[in-house]
Amino acid sequence: MLEALYLMGYPDEAMARIKDRYAPMVNDPDHSTLWEFFAGPEQDAAGTFNHAWTGGPLTMMSRYAAGIQQVKPGFAEFAVRPQLGSMKSIAAKVNSANGKIDVDIDAKDANVYKLDVTAPAGTVAQVHLPTVVLEDVKESGAPLTESSPGVLGVTVDDAAGETVVRVKRASTRSSWQRHRQMSPCRRSDRSAPARASRAASRSRTPASRRSTRSPRTSRFRGSRVR
């Protein structure tokens, strides 16, 4: 149910269900673990108060709320496609075969959207930014262009209301900033048919560009002023 809600673009409904179903477990003063059944102390005697599969919401929040999704085996390429809904911040880490992936999102300021991504050396990140105006985005204080170092491709998806930057970079930090006022694009406002139209998106740069810098852990920082 939770994954279906995220896939359909209903992050607030998914989070409301998580709180409704799992709050009694998290707030239980007598147990520090998650229960096998939702009935709690009244559950069948065969149930336990320490059950691994009840940790499913943690996977859903990492994969969809924070948006860390595997694209190629071992996270050699991964996407960051956050679905915050009405949440104002989230932070998540994934330990992959290539190293730790760290995502930190701050949307507490209504006018600024900040996204930090730390990626293992040699991996490719698909960073999804909630804007369709590429010219308004700044990277490390400079305008993001099709020739920015390490950028393998940029796709603007008008239907989904986002820009996807495919990056492989050795620099330790980059920043994305958006300086024009705009109506905010939220993933929860998008319909499934709109997301399905990504195949018609226009590609702004070839996917063959490569960074020539020596490999090490990369960190990308992004912010958009809306």
Steps between C-alpha positions, in 0.01 A plus 500: 500500500772751594702436185187525286419841650851630427495357147170674431638830631327522839785554750286675762249217500785248534648688795158531666455124474846439648419721797159342549617140485842522667472777762377259770810286450743790499338658807457176697675558837543127562675402176780651294434274201230475232218247536407212275132598499329836526281386791776564753459347846172342387656315207496122465736314728688374192609855416811674630591855595820491295441433131716607208237536230329777695798718407359543148425873546872565546564361152212699353620826654856443378395394150217746439486781760877559481492357147815283497430242230731248335527534122785256433620205712695593810381862469766556234236741373223624724226760501408756762126567445363640827129495577480726805132580477439746782814401690759775540817293533634147478840331519587143400805283441539183294806275527563372149763266358691809384474698822255713694236713327387793714200720422395804704205717395398829661176665386417685823539836326199538271716682244802270497535130421836350600623156402835351606619171355822321589581230243770229501788540257433370151121497531245695298222697667173602336401807700135602460441872558146640539523761224466513122695825452860391452621858462398578858714225652843578639770250582764598755392860454533489120223439245448134418577447133513207264880514519527501879782265610385146562150549361415205278155619401213731589135419432218747558167323553222756470225247576663386824613853591862405556851516361720190519876555508708189443837554667831324545740731674810483720460844658409501868215749479257657255202727560172542314306825546188633336451877496174569315162489668280214390202293606643205692483162328424221745513134409174445688329726243604286204277239346613156389431582132715811531788303643459242225563770241866527594584315179406819319737713710756707321867416557726801536845337495652177370552218746857443389671784690743375764697665777878485461580563866647230723236289677408549865184542700285766338262737672233693319311778672186638349262777585220666312339829588141501389 
